[in-house]
Amino acid sequence: MSHTVSSGCRRLGASGRSAARFAIATQHFANKIAFSWLVALIGATGCSAGELAVTVVDRLGQGVSEAVVTVAPAVPRAYRQSAATAIMDQRDLAFTPRVLVVAVGTSVEFPNNDTVSHQVYSFSEAKHFQLPLYKGVRHPPITFEHEGLVVLGCNIHDEMVGYIYVTDAPFFGKTDSGGMLNLQELPGGDYRISVWSPIIADPSQTLIHNVHVDQHETTTSRIQLIRELRARPEPRPRRTDWAY
Ligand SMILES: [Cu+2]
């Protein structure tokens, strides 16, 4: 992994404020990037924050897409997260998106826009729930109050698997098709980057990297995996405690 810092201060001003609002709005739709209200406030004050560009590459240097990247201050500090909503749809006998990353406290809808009924469940420690067989009639959203990985299954279609990564980190998102994620408006300081994906096989301790973000700068961090990607995603936990 390497870190570099480029010079130059991107003027935030009005465009920065719209970017922050846009980022908050995208949380509702694509869950690409999340910002706390605090960070939005800092963005509104002008050029006082830095950017962090993270790239996740495999052993051959190819970008790894749809990897979850979370960035938290090395020294924990309080961030007030906004109450957010997100969507984990079901289409063509699959969860869409396959991987969703949300802040602790986010409510997630499971609308089922498929042509068949699904019975979605999770047995993960971070959240146990089950949505009785449904199609058309929506269940109320499920709120994820605890940090951790929630692995989704469907009781009808065993091949369906999806992941909700619930984080209390103030900055997070998923890498794009080139393995890149840009996070904006980070207050300067030391941060801890964590990476997760159902197809990444590296031990979790090697997927944590420390980085220093300077105000007014763009810091880049390239994280190269040491193991080959999994051919199949990590399996979901066995249904050992079916209690519904
Ligand atoms: Cu199903």
Residues whose N, C-alpha, C, O or C-beta is under 5 A from the ligand:
A	BS01	CU	S117 H118 Q119 C154 I156 H157
